[in-house]
Amino acid sequence: MTFRSGLAALFTAASLIAAPATADTYPERAVEFIVPWSPGGGSDTLMRLVANNVQPFLGVEMPVINMPGVGGTVGLREASRRAADGYTISQVHEGLLVATETGITDLAWDDFDPIALMTASPQYLVAGKSDNYSNFEEFVTYAKAHPGEISMGVTLAGVPHLHAAMIEQAFGLEFKYVGYEGTGERVRALVGGNLDVAIGDISSSKQFVDNGDLTFLAVGATDRVDAAPDVPTFKELGQDLELNVTRGIVMPKGAPQEVRDTLEAALQEMAQDPTYIEQTNNAGADVGFRGQEDYRAYLSKLDETVKSLSSVLAP
């Protein structure tokens, strides 16, 4: 072999090693999934269902690595530093947008490439027993007549706070916020008569609604929910509000488009799989697949809302 031909062969080999993944070759190995939350929580449970079901559709395993801390931002920071080659993904929900706007992190949703929104857990405006209102219209009338008097249970500077502030903004209301760490704690306070209303979900609240202790006034889903078909959506009530806790898949920014498309297609196919759907429903969420464009549009619209409410959400 001459020096020139040997050098050419070396450059060829180097270019093959350095070549970015393409649709023809991706994925060639496992795709690592950084879940930025502790094992056992809602995000971890739902994202493990993605990881456990995706192999038949993607062709490779998807090992989960939990990296909790600072409201999910520790794991996302690590994910943002990884190579944009399609072999690292992570998960975001609405909490990242709130954390960005309130200064908890300098990471933003658009520091990543959104791939697919996978699940949505619609949030409800839940009311305790009251002689002043029994439905949403009566609630709005009463709240407008008593600004700052309705006690609203939220997680301060968290997603429930965002959702309550969105209701305030949309309907011209003013609440008195009371902070609780988790949904269960808020709902128990509501049942005990220590709150007027709260942001809750079906899994934490429905048993108390069924026995008459609480009332669902409205739901933040795009359509009525099968598990609570009599509860109107905010859109039906006059405002195009989506109040969801969504879980979506993102990649480090800059991955080749064909790689993003390949993963999106695999996730979309999986989202139609009856086993995956049943497991997700059993975990208390709905499969609400949105691809790259729709997911990006959802996050962009929500980001504008969060920015408009930054003074309310500031801790």
C-alpha positions as a Markdown table, in Angstrom:
| # | Residue | x | y | z |
|---|---|---|---|---|
| 1 | Met | 0.0 | 0.0 | 0.0 |
| 2 | Thr | 1.4 | 3.4 | -1.0 |
| 3 | Phe | 1.5 | 6.3 | 1.5 |
| 4 | Arg | -1.1 | 8.1 | -0.6 |
| 5 | Ser | -3.6 | 5.2 | -0.7 |
| 6 | Gly | -3.0 | 4.4 | 3.0 |
| 7 | Leu | -3.7 | 8.0 | 3.9 |
| 8 | Ala | -6.9 | 8.0 | 1.8 |
| 9 | Ala | -8.0 | 4.8 | 3.5 |
| 10 | Leu | -7.4 | 6.4 | 6.9 |
| 11 | Phe | -9.4 | 9.5 | 6.0 |
| 12 | Thr | -12.2 | 7.2 | 4.7 |
| 13 | Ala | -12.3 | 5.3 | 7.9 |
| 14 | Ala | -12.3 | 8.4 | 10.0 |
| 15 | Ser | -15.2 | 9.9 | 8.0 |
| 16 | Leu | -17.2 | 6.7 | 8.6 |
| 17 | Ile | -16.6 | 6.9 | 12.3 |
| 18 | Ala | -17.5 | 10.6 | 12.4 |
| 19 | Ala | -20.5 | 10.4 | 10.1 |
| 20 | Pro | -23.7 | 11.4 | 11.8 |
| 21 | Ala | -26.5 | 8.8 | 12.2 |
| 22 | Thr | -28.9 | 8.6 | 9.4 |
| 23 | Ala | -32.3 | 7.0 | 8.8 |
| 24 | Asp | -30.5 | 4.1 | 7.1 |
| 25 | Thr | -28.3 | 3.3 | 10.1 |
| 26 | Tyr | -30.2 | 4.7 | 13.2 |
| 27 | Pro | -30.4 | 3.3 | 15.7 |
| 28 | Glu | -27.5 | 0.9 | 15.8 |
| 29 | Arg | -27.3 | 0.7 | 19.5 |
| 30 | Ala | -29.4 | 1.3 | 22.6 |
| 31 | Val | -30.9 | 4.8 | 23.1 |
| 32 | Glu | -30.3 | 6.1 | 26.6 |
| 33 | Phe | -33.3 | 7.7 | 28.3 |
| 34 | Ile | -32.4 | 10.2 | 31.0 |
| 35 | Val | -35.5 | 10.6 | 33.2 |
| 36 | Pro | -34.9 | 13.7 | 35.3 |
| 37 | Trp | -37.1 | 12.5 | 38.2 |
| 38 | Ser | -36.8 | 9.9 | 41.0 |
| 39 | Pro | -37.9 | 6.3 | 40.5 |
| 40 | Gly | -41.5 | 5.6 | 41.3 |
| 41 | Gly | -43.0 | 9.0 | 40.6 |
| 42 | Gly | -45.5 | 9.8 | 37.9 |
| 43 | Ser | -43.0 | 10.9 | 35.3 |
| 44 | Asp | -40.8 | 7.9 | 36.0 |
| 45 | Thr | -43.6 | 5.4 | 35.8 |
| 46 | Leu | -45.0 | 6.8 | 32.5 |
| 47 | Met | -41.6 | 7.1 | 30.9 |
| 48 | Arg | -40.6 | 3.5 | 31.9 |
| 49 | Leu | -43.7 | 2.4 | 30.1 |
| 50 | Val | -42.4 | 4.1 | 27.0 |
| 51 | Ala | -38.9 | 2.5 | 27.5 |
| 52 | Asn | -40.4 | -0.9 | 28.2 |
| 53 | Asn | -42.6 | -1.0 | 25.1 |
| 54 | Val | -40.6 | 0.8 | 22.4 |
| 55 | Gln | -38.1 | -1.9 | 21.3 |
| 56 | Pro | -40.4 | -3.7 | 18.8 |
| 57 | Phe | -41.0 | -0.4 | 17.1 |
| 58 | Leu | -37.5 | 1.2 | 17.3 |
| 59 | Gly | -35.5 | -2.0 | 17.1 |
| 60 | Val | -33.2 | -1.3 | 20.1 |
| 61 | Glu | -33.5 | -1.2 | 23.9 |
| 62 | Met | -34.1 | 2.1 | 25.7 |
| 63 | Pro | -32.4 | 1.9 | 29.2 |
| 64 | Val | -33.7 | 4.4 | 31.7 |
| 65 | Ile | -31.2 | 6.4 | 33.9 |
| 66 | Asn | -32.8 | 8.4 | 36.7 |
| 67 | Met | -31.2 | 11.8 | 37.4 |
| 68 | Pro | -33.4 | 13.6 | 39.8 |
| 69 | Gly | -32.8 | 17.0 | 41.4 |
| 70 | Val | -34.0 | 20.7 | 41.3 |
| 71 | Gly | -37.3 | 20.1 | 39.8 |
| 72 | Gly | -36.1 | 17.9 | 37.0 |
| 73 | Thr | -33.4 | 20.3 | 35.8 |
| 74 | Val | -30.3 | 18.3 | 36.9 |
| 75 | Gly | -31.1 | 15.5 | 34.5 |
| 76 | Leu | -32.1 | 17.8 | 31.7 |
| 77 | Arg | -28.8 | 19.7 | 32.1 |
| 78 | Glu | -26.9 | 16.5 | 31.7 |
| 79 | Ala | -29.0 | 15.6 | 28.6 |
| 80 | Ser | -28.3 | 19.0 | 27.1 |
| 81 | Arg | -24.6 | 18.3 | 27.3 |
| 82 | Arg | -24.8 | 14.9 | 25.5 |
| 83 | Ala | -24.0 | 14.5 | 21.8 |
| 84 | Ala | -26.9 | 15.3 | 19.4 |
| 85 | Asp | -26.7 | 12.0 | 17.7 |
| 86 | Gly | -30.1 | 10.5 | 18.7 |
| 87 | Tyr | -28.6 | 8.1 | 21.3 |
| 88 | Thr | -29.7 | 10.3 | 24.3 |
| 89 | Ile | -33.2 | 11.4 | 25.0 |
| 90 | Ser | -34.9 | 13.0 | 28.0 |
| 91 | Gln | -38.3 | 14.0 | 29.2 |
| 92 | Val | -40.0 | 17.3 | 29.9 |
| 93 | His | -43.3 | 18.5 | 31.2 |
| 94 | Glu | -44.8 | 21.9 | 31.9 |
| 95 | Gly | -42.6 | 22.3 | 35.0 |
| 96 | Leu | -39.6 | 23.1 | 32.9 |
| 97 | Leu | -41.3 | 26.2 | 31.4 |
| 98 | Val | -42.2 | 27.4 | 34.9 |
| 99 | Ala | -38.7 | 26.7 | 36.3 |
| 100 | Thr | -37.2 | 28.7 | 33.4 |
| 101 | Glu | -39.5 | 31.7 | 33.8 |
| 102 | Thr | -39.1 | 31.8 | 37.6 |
| 103 | Gly | -35.2 | 31.6 | 37.4 |
| 104 | Ile | -34.8 | 28.1 | 38.8 |
| 105 | Thr | -32.8 | 27.2 | 35.7 |
| 106 | Asp | -31.4 | 28.9 | 32.6 |
| 107 | Leu | -32.4 | 25.9 | 30.5 |
| 108 | Ala | -35.4 | 26.4 | 28.3 |
| 109 | Trp | -37.6 | 24.0 | 26.4 |
| 110 | Asp | -36.2 | 25.2 | 23.1 |
| 111 | Asp | -32.7 | 24.2 | 24.1 |
| 112 | Phe | -33.8 | 20.8 | 23.0 |
| 113 | Asp | -35.5 | 19.3 | 20.0 |
| 114 | Pro | -39.0 | 18.2 | 20.8 |
| 115 | Ile | -39.7 | 14.7 | 19.4 |
| 116 | Ala | -43.1 | 13.7 | 20.7 |
| 117 | Leu | -45.6 | 14.4 | 23.4 |
| 118 | Met | -46.6 | 11.0 | 24.7 |
| 119 | Thr | -49.0 | 11.3 | 27.6 |
| 120 | Ala | -51.4 | 13.8 | 29.0 |
| 121 | Ser | -53.0 | 13.9 | 32.5 |
| 122 | Pro | -55.9 | 16.5 | 32.4 |
| 123 | Gln | -56.1 | 18.7 | 35.4 |
| 124 | Tyr | -59.4 | 19.6 | 37.0 |
| 125 | Leu | -60.7 | 22.6 | 38.9 |
| 126 | Val | -62.1 | 20.8 | 42.0 |
| 127 | Ala | -64.4 | 22.4 | 44.6 |
| 128 | Gly | -65.2 | 21.6 | 48.1 |
| 129 | Lys | -68.7 | 21.7 | 49.5 |
| 130 | Ser | -70.2 | 25.2 | 49.1 |
| 131 | Asp | -73.6 | 26.8 | 49.4 |
| 132 | Asn | -72.4 | 29.6 | 47.0 |
| 133 | Tyr | -71.9 | 27.6 | 43.8 |
| 134 | Ser | -72.5 | 24.1 | 42.3 |
| 135 | Asn | -71.1 | 24.5 | 38.8 |
| 136 | Phe | -68.5 | 26.6 | 37.0 |
| 137 | Glu | -70.7 | 29.4 | 35.9 |
| 138 | Glu | -71.9 | 30.0 | 39.5 |
| 139 | Phe | -68.3 | 29.7 | 40.7 |
| 140 | Val | -67.2 | 32.5 | 38.3 |
| 141 | Thr | -70.1 | 34.7 | 39.3 |
| 142 | Tyr | -69.3 | 34.3 | 43.0 |
| 143 | Ala | -65.5 | 34.6 | 42.5 |
| 144 | Lys | -65.9 | 37.9 | 40.6 |
| 145 | Ala | -68.1 | 39.3 | 43.4 |
| 146 | His | -65.5 | 38.2 | 46.0 |
| 147 | Pro | -62.1 | 39.0 | 44.5 |
| 148 | Gly | -59.2 | 37.6 | 46.6 |
| 149 | Glu | -61.5 | 35.6 | 48.9 |
| 150 | Ile | -61.5 | 32.2 | 47.2 |
| 151 | Ser | -58.7 | 30.0 | 48.6 |
| 152 | Met | -57.0 | 28.0 | 45.8 |
| 153 | Gly | -54.8 | 25.1 | 46.7 |
| 154 | Val | -51.7 | 24.8 | 44.4 |
| 155 | Thr | -48.0 | 23.9 | 44.5 |
| 156 | Leu | -46.6 | 27.4 | 44.6 |
| 157 | Ala | -44.4 | 28.3 | 41.6 |
| 158 | Gly | -45.3 | 24.9 | 40.2 |
| 159 | Val | -47.5 | 23.6 | 37.4 |
| 160 | Pro | -50.7 | 23.7 | 39.6 |
| 161 | His | -49.9 | 27.4 | 40.3 |
| 162 | Leu | -49.6 | 27.9 | 36.6 |
| 163 | His | -52.9 | 26.3 | 35.8 |
| 164 | Ala | -54.7 | 28.3 | 38.5 |
| 165 | Ala | -53.2 | 31.5 | 37.2 |
| 166 | Met | -54.3 | 30.6 | 33.7 |
| 167 | Ile | -57.9 | 30.3 | 35.0 |
| 168 | Glu | -57.5 | 33.6 | 36.7 |
| 169 | Gln | -56.3 | 35.3 | 33.6 |
| 170 | Ala | -58.8 | 33.7 | 31.3 |
| 171 | Phe | -61.9 | 34.5 | 33.4 |
| 172 | Gly | -60.9 | 37.7 | 35.1 |
| 173 | Leu | -60.7 | 36.2 | 38.6 |
| 174 | Glu | -58.4 | 36.7 | 41.6 |
| 175 | Phe | -57.6 | 33.9 | 44.0 |
| 176 | Lys | -56.0 | 33.6 | 47.4 |
| 177 | Tyr | -53.2 | 31.0 | 46.9 |
| 178 | Val | -52.4 | 28.4 | 49.5 |
| 179 | Gly | -49.3 | 26.2 | 48.9 |
| 180 | Tyr | -49.2 | 22.5 | 49.3 |
| 181 | Glu | -46.4 | 20.1 | 48.3 |
| 182 | Gly | -48.4 | 17.5 | 46.4 |
| 183 | Thr | -51.8 | 16.8 | 44.8 |
| 184 | Gly | -52.9 | 14.4 | 47.5 |
| 185 | Glu | -52.2 | 17.0 | 50.2 |
| 186 | Arg | -54.3 | 19.6 | 48.4 |
| 187 | Val | -57.2 | 17.3 | 47.9 |
| 188 | Arg | -57.2 | 16.2 | 51.6 |
| 189 | Ala | -57.3 | 19.9 | 52.6 |
| 190 | Leu | -60.2 | 20.4 | 50.3 |
| 191 | Val | -62.1 | 17.5 | 51.7 |
| 192 | Gly | -61.4 | 18.8 | 55.2 |
| 193 | Gly | -62.9 | 22.2 | 54.4 |
| 194 | Asn | -59.6 | 24.0 | 54.6 |
| 195 | Leu | -59.7 | 25.2 | 51.0 |
| 196 | Asp | -62.4 | 26.4 | 48.6 |
| 197 | Val | -61.0 | 25.0 | 45.4 |
| 198 | Ala | -57.9 | 23.3 | 44.2 |
| 199 | Ile | -56.2 | 22.0 | 41.1 |
| 200 | Gly | -56.4 | 18.2 | 41.1 |
| 201 | Asp | -56.5 | 15.2 | 38.9 |
| 202 | Ile | -58.9 | 12.2 | 38.4 |
| 203 | Ser | -56.8 | 9.7 | 40.3 |
| 204 | Ser | -56.6 | 11.9 | 43.5 |
| 205 | Ser | -60.1 | 13.4 | 43.4 |
| 206 | Lys | -62.6 | 11.1 | 41.7 |
| 207 | Gln | -63.4 | 8.9 | 44.8 |
| 208 | Phe | -64.3 | 12.1 | 46.7 |
| 209 | Val | -66.4 | 13.4 | 43.8 |
| 210 | Asp | -68.2 | 10.1 | 43.6 |
| 211 | Asn | -69.1 | 10.1 | 47.3 |
| 212 | Gly | -70.3 | 13.8 | 47.2 |
| 213 | Asp | -67.5 | 15.4 | 49.2 |
| 214 | Leu | -66.0 | 17.3 | 46.2 |
| 215 | Thr | -67.2 | 18.6 | 42.8 |
| 216 | Phe | -65.4 | 18.7 | 39.5 |
| 217 | Leu | -66.2 | 22.2 | 38.1 |
| 218 | Ala | -64.2 | 22.0 | 34.8 |
| 219 | Val | -61.5 | 20.0 | 33.1 |
| 220 | Gly | -58.5 | 21.2 | 31.2 |
| 221 | Ala | -58.7 | 18.5 | 28.5 |
| 222 | Thr | -59.4 | 19.3 | 24.8 |
| 223 | Asp | -62.4 | 17.1 | 24.9 |
| 224 | Arg | -64.6 | 15.7 | 27.7 |
| 225 | Val | -63.0 | 12.8 | 29.6 |
| 226 | Asp | -64.6 | 9.4 | 29.5 |
| 227 | Ala | -64.0 | 8.9 | 33.2 |
| 228 | Ala | -65.9 | 12.1 | 34.0 |
| 229 | Pro | -68.2 | 12.7 | 31.0 |
| 230 | Asp | -70.5 | 15.2 | 32.8 |
| 231 | Val | -67.6 | 17.7 | 33.5 |
| 232 | Pro | -67.3 | 20.5 | 30.9 |
| 233 | Thr | -64.0 | 21.5 | 29.3 |
| 234 | Phe | -62.8 | 25.1 | 29.7 |
| 235 | Lys | -63.2 | 25.4 | 25.9 |
| 236 | Glu | -66.9 | 24.7 | 26.3 |
| 237 | Leu | -67.0 | 27.3 | 29.0 |
| 238 | Gly | -65.7 | 30.0 | 26.7 |
| 239 | Gln | -61.9 | 29.9 | 27.0 |
| 240 | Asp | -59.5 | 27.7 | 25.0 |
| 241 | Leu | -57.5 | 26.5 | 27.9 |
| 242 | Glu | -55.4 | 23.3 | 28.1 |
| 243 | Leu | -54.6 | 22.4 | 31.6 |
| 244 | Asn | -52.5 | 19.2 | 31.4 |
| 245 | Val | -49.5 | 17.6 | 32.9 |
| 246 | Thr | -47.9 | 16.3 | 29.7 |
| 247 | Arg | -44.8 | 14.1 | 29.4 |
| 248 | Gly | -42.9 | 14.4 | 26.2 |
| 249 | Ile | -39.6 | 13.2 | 24.7 |
| 250 | Val | -36.8 | 15.6 | 23.7 |
| 251 | Met | -33.3 | 15.2 | 22.2 |
| 252 | Pro | -30.2 | 17.3 | 22.7 |
| 253 | Lys | -30.6 | 20.1 | 20.1 |
| 254 | Gly | -29.1 | 19.6 | 16.7 |
| 255 | Ala | -29.7 | 15.9 | 16.0 |
| 256 | Pro | -30.1 | 15.1 | 12.3 |
| 257 | Gln | -33.7 | 15.5 | 11.1 |
| 258 | Glu | -33.8 | 11.9 | 9.7 |
| 259 | Val | -32.9 | 10.6 | 13.2 |
| 260 | Arg | -35.6 | 12.7 | 14.8 |
| 261 | Asp | -38.1 | 11.5 | 12.3 |
| 262 | Thr | -37.1 | 7.8 | 12.9 |
| 263 | Leu | -37.7 | 8.1 | 16.6 |
| 264 | Glu | -40.9 | 10.1 | 16.2 |
| 265 | Ala | -42.3 | 7.4 | 13.8 |
| 266 | Ala | -41.4 | 4.6 | 16.3 |
| 267 | Leu | -43.1 | 6.4 | 19.1 |
| 268 | Gln | -46.2 | 7.2 | 17.0 |
| 269 | Glu | -46.6 | 3.6 | 16.1 |
| 270 | Met | -46.1 | 2.5 | 19.8 |
| 271 | Ala | -48.7 | 5.1 | 20.8 |
| 272 | Gln | -51.3 | 3.1 | 18.9 |
| 273 | Asp | -50.4 | -0.2 | 20.6 |
| 274 | Pro | -53.2 | -1.6 | 22.8 |
| 275 | Thr | -50.9 | -2.9 | 25.4 |
| 276 | Tyr | -49.1 | 0.4 | 25.8 |
| 277 | Ile | -52.3 | 2.3 | 25.9 |
| 278 | Glu | -53.8 | 0.0 | 28.6 |
| 279 | Gln | -50.7 | 0.3 | 30.7 |
| 280 | Thr | -50.7 | 4.1 | 30.4 |
| 281 | Asn | -54.4 | 4.3 | 31.3 |
| 282 | Asn | -53.8 | 2.1 | 34.3 |
| 283 | Ala | -51.0 | 4.5 | 35.4 |
| 284 | Gly | -53.6 | 7.3 | 35.5 |
| 285 | Ala | -52.8 | 9.1 | 32.2 |
| 286 | Asp | -54.0 | 9.2 | 28.6 |
| 287 | Val | -52.0 | 8.6 | 25.5 |
| 288 | Gly | -52.0 | 11.9 | 23.8 |
| 289 | Phe | -49.4 | 11.6 | 21.0 |
| 290 | Arg | -48.3 | 14.7 | 19.2 |
| 291 | Gly | -45.4 | 14.7 | 16.8 |
| 292 | Gln | -42.6 | 17.1 | 16.4 |
| 293 | Glu | -44.5 | 20.0 | 14.9 |
| 294 | Asp | -47.5 | 19.8 | 17.1 |
| 295 | Tyr | -45.5 | 19.3 | 20.2 |
| 296 | Arg | -43.3 | 22.3 | 19.4 |
| 297 | Ala | -46.4 | 24.4 | 18.8 |
| 298 | Tyr | -47.9 | 23.3 | 22.1 |
| 299 | Leu | -44.7 | 24.2 | 24.0 |
| 300 | Ser | -44.4 | 27.5 | 22.2 |
| 301 | Lys | -47.9 | 28.6 | 23.0 |
| 302 | Leu | -47.7 | 27.5 | 26.6 |
| 303 | Asp | -44.4 | 29.3 | 26.9 |
| 304 | Glu | -46.0 | 32.6 | 25.9 |
| 305 | Thr | -48.7 | 32.0 | 28.6 |
| 306 | Val | -46.1 | 31.3 | 31.2 |
| 307 | Lys | -44.2 | 34.5 | 30.3 |
| 308 | Ser | -47.4 | 36.5 | 30.6 |
| 309 | Leu | -47.9 | 35.1 | 34.2 |
| 310 | Ser | -44.4 | 35.4 | 35.4 |
| 311 | Ser | -45.2 | 38.0 | 38.1 |
| 312 | Val | -47.9 | 35.7 | 39.5 |
| 313 | Leu | -45.7 | 32.6 | 39.5 |
| 314 | Ala | -42.6 | 34.2 | 41.1 |
| 315 | Pro | -41.7 | 32.4 | 44.3 |
